[in-house]
Amino acid sequence: MLNTALSAVDMDSGKTLGRCIGVYAFFDYDGEPIYVGQTKEDFATRIGRHLRGQRSDTLAYRILDPFEVAEMQLWPAEHLRGLPTPERTKAIDALEYSVYLTAIETSKYKAILNEKIPPVSLRQNLPRSYRSKLVPDSMRAEREHPDIRIARRAETLSRVAAVAHERGEVSAGLRRVIVIQAVRLADLAAARLAYSEGRRRPSPQAIDVRALVGNVTKEQHQEGDD
């Protein structure tokens, strides 16, 4: 399904999406945005590394569990490819920040699993995008079962926390990701408990994420080792 999605043609550039540069977002089985990124290579290369476990950045791979990615959305920016490198970088950064803000606004947690907040830029109107499912309907029932997702999410949280422990000095962004992942785990586990007891699922507002992690639209201070 990933190959099929990347083989679709971008209506603006006439190229297949897999060969385009731009910004992408991943969504879980609830349609919740979980990660936003950009690529100046092409979508096929960058997203393939994410979802096939080929990321050279081990930490990035541990933050995002490919098993949780049910859908993706692509914002091609092929018209920027020919710009000088500084201009292209600035323009794609601005597009990424705008997509990131949209993801934050549509997230029930008002936070996603990005270790680094994209460079703050003037918000812009988003260009044409393409959203695709990545998991067949025949597999969703098993994959989105709450107990499986709770176990996977707990494992992901454990891996990221282990990185922080092993390194000792890590970015504030990584510590923010640990909190957000813990909130996501708590919410899912609480929903499962409520279901087993015949209660309504707790409101996302039951946990004040902003109070826990601060402002997620710009860094509070220079990212670096704590």
KOLDOMI-354576 format. One line per 5 residues: for each residue x, y, z of C-alpha. Coordinates in steps of 0.001 Angstrom, whole numbers, plus 500000, padded with zeros to 6 digits. Example, Ala and Ser with C-alpha at 12.3 -4.5 7.8 and 13.67 -1.06 7.14 Angstrom:
2
512300/495500/507800  513670/498940/507140
This chain:
226
500000/500000/500000  502965/502307/500604  504274/501576/497112  500837/502238/495635  500536/505550/497473
503979/506691/496351  503215/505694/492752  500336/508171/492519  501009/511265/490434  501307/514759/491904
498850/516832/489877  500991/519972/490111  504374/518611/489041  503327/515582/487018  505833/513428/488917
505042/510419/491035  504793/511310/494708  507660/509003/495541  510004/511198/493490  508844/514492/495008
510346/516493/497854  508190/518095/500517  506562/517517/503898  504844/514439/505281  502746/513487/508306
501917/510142/509880  498629/509234/511595  497677/506385/513922  494618/504109/513850  492463/506814/515427
493434/509342/512762  495551/511116/515373  498603/512937/513918  501740/511499/515471  504720/512826/513503
505590/515490/510915  508751/515550/508848  510296/516924/505677  512584/515655/502973  514791/517296/500386
515660/513880/498949  512345/512357/497912  509359/510871/499699  510128/507294/498679  513586/507373/500228
512724/509216/503420  509427/507526/504224  510824/504138/503279  513501/504590/505928  510872/505434/508526
508428/502648/507829  510802/499860/506844  513129/500319/509789  516010/501628/507690  516566/504910/509514
520257/505507/510142  519173/507612/513100  518400/504929/515675  516822/507421/518038  514371/508655/515418
513409/505065/514690  512782/504365/518369  510623/507459/518817  508265/506453/516011  506880/502918/515958
506098/502037/512304  503437/499641/513611  501420/502665/514802  501414/504361/511385  498070/503641/509721
497931/506590/507302  500192/509231/505836  499659/512603/504193  502065/514184/501728  502491/517843/500760
504670/517820/497612  506860/520865/497067  508538/519895/493838  508358/523505/492624  511006/524338/495239
513577/521817/494028  515303/524203/491629  515826/526991/494170  519278/527727/495620  519873/525589/498695
519341/528351/501317  516054/529441/499738  514843/525871/499277  515665/525039/502890  513850/528111/504197
510758/527416/502081  510504/523745/503074  511094/524658/506726  508166/527085/506499  505949/524441/504913
506910/521920/507586  506163/524374/510390  502732/525135/508902  501919/521416/508641  503221/520931/512178
500915/523678/513518  497953/522082/511744  498838/518700/513255  499033/520231/516744  495674/521930/516293
493948/518746/515120  495577/516527/517748  493405/515696/520742  496570/515884/522844  497716/519153/521212
501157/517572/520879  502880/515058/518589  506013/512911/518726  508520/515284/517127  511736/515520/519106
512601/518788/517378  510074/521523/516709  510464/522755/513103  512053/526201/512655  509476/528835/513546
508262/530476/510328  505417/532591/509080  502373/530399/508656  501360/529769/505055  498422/528283/503234
499061/524607/502706  499332/523364/499121  497524/520373/497640  498091/517248/499691  497562/513509/499300
496419/511246/502123  496697/507464/501925  495902/504448/504057  498870/502176/504661  497211/499237/506439
494713/496948/504668  491249/496718/506207  491831/492985/506696  494705/493745/509096  493246/496698/510977
491049/494720/513384  494065/492889/514775  496532/495766/514661  494290/498358/516251  493172/496144/519121
493712/498240/522285  495708/495570/524137  498148/495231/521249  498498/498995/520937  499013/499407/524688
501779/496804/524628  503466/498364/521589  503198/501865/523001  504631/500781/526340  507516/499105/524535
508207/502246/522506  508171/504376/525638  510557/501953/527324  512982/502100/524387  513064/505893/524312
513452/506108/528090  516343/503627/527839  518074/505916/525332  517778/508814/527774  519184/506654/530560
522071/505345/528460  523073/508753/527148  522549/510643/530368  522580/513989/528568  519809/514302/526005
517816/517089/524400  514831/518652/526084  512932/517580/522986  513556/513922/523728  512338/514370/527288
509230/516061/525877  508652/513031/523612  508869/510715/526623  506117/512691/528369  503898/512812/525271
504313/509099/524655  503475/508443/528309  500307/510543/527941  499320/508612/524819  499860/505353/526673
497873/506510/529714  494975/507676/527551  494797/504387/525655  495051/502316/528838  492385/504434/530558
490070/504015/527570  490533/500248/527753  489754/500243/531471  486651/502384/530940  485425/500012/528230
485904/496969/530484  483923/498705/533233  481181/499931/530923  482088/503591/531341  482539/506335/528762
486070/506873/527553  487802/509640/529553  488081/513011/527838  491516/513923/526427  491278/517003/528650
491622/514679/531648  495368/515144/531162  496654/518687/530660  499453/518043/528167  500315/521730/527829
500891/521922/531584  503152/518872/531375  505310/519763/528364  504941/523518/527887  504692/525264/524534
505027/522840/521620  504962/525458/518852  508380/526907/519635  511343/525918/521740  511392/527372/525231
515155/527603/525039  517961/526520/522763  517724/522795/522165  520783/521023/523421  522047/518764/526132
520423/519180/529513
